[in-house]
């Protein structure tokens, strides 16, 4: 059973930055893909960014240039660096990992961008 635990959310002013972390209970090299998704109130969950085991990275178009996904294999952790945050980035951010075709999700961390 894979458990993913997110941290790093909070309240930030527009233009500010946050770094989210997602730590896996298993070696992340056993997860073919890890990623970040978000869900704003009243909206569907959407892709933010994914990183594959081989290092291939994919971003949603609206996140390119502002968000950066990375991984630290030694710490079994995936990060999401978010810069130039906007109020419309307010959402619950979820970490996901895929192992042998099974998708696992974290509990989510709230990010609120407001002055």
N, C-alpha and C positions, 0 to 999 in steps of 0.2 A: 504494500500500500504506500503510495506516494503522498506525502503531505507537503504542502507549500505554504509558507508563512510570509506574508507581506509586512513591510514596515516602512516608515518614512513619510507617510501622508501628514496633512495638516492644513493650516490656514496660511495663505501667502498672498501678498499684494500683487496686483497686476504688474507684469514685468519682472517678477521675482523668479526664483529657481527652487526646485526641490529635487531630491534624489530618492527614488523608491528602491527598496531592496526586496528580493524574494529568495528565501532560503529553502532549499529542498531537503527532505529527510533522507533522500537517497542520492547517490552519486549522479550529478547532473549529466555526466557523460552517458548515462543510461537513458536519458531523455532525448529523443531525436530532435524535438523542437521545444523551445521555451518561448514564452511571449507575454506581452502585456496587452490587456484589453481594458476598456472602460465603459461605464454605463452611467449616463446622466439621468436625472429624474425625468420620467416620462418618455425616455428614449430607449432604443434597443442597444444591447451591448455591441461595441464596435472594436475593431482591431486598432491597436496603437502601433505595435512593432513585434516582430518575431526574430529569433536567432536560432539557426539550425546548428546541429552538432558540428558540422563542417565549417561553421563560421558565417554562412550566408545570412544576410540580414535583410529584412523587409520592413518598410515603414508605410503606414497609411500616408497618403499624399499630404494631408493637412498637418502632419507631424514632422515632415521632413524639414531638416534645418534647425528645428527647435528641440527635438527629443533625440536622445542617443541611448540605444540599448547596448549593454555589454555583459560579459560574464566573467566570473572568477571561479574557475574549475576547482581550485584548491579549497575554496570556501563553500562550494556547492551553492553559489549565489548568482543571481542575475539582477542587474541594476537597470533602472530607467532614469536617466538624467533629463530633467525637464527644465528648459530655460525659456525666458520670454513668455511666461505664463499669461494666459488671458482668462477672463471670466468664463468664457465658453469651454475652458478646460476643466471646469468644475465637474467632478464625477467621482464615482467609486472606481478605483483602479484594481483590476484583478490580474493575478499572475496565473499562467497556465503552463502545463507541461504535458508532453505526449510520450507515453511509454508503450511500445508494442501496440499502437493503435488505440490506446485508452487515454482519454483526456482527463487530466486532473486539474483542479482549480483551488486557489487559495480563497480565503474568506473575504478578501478585499480590504482596501485601505482608502479612506476618504481624502480627497484633495479638494480644497475649496479655495478659489481664487477670488478675492474680494478686497476692496479698500475699506 
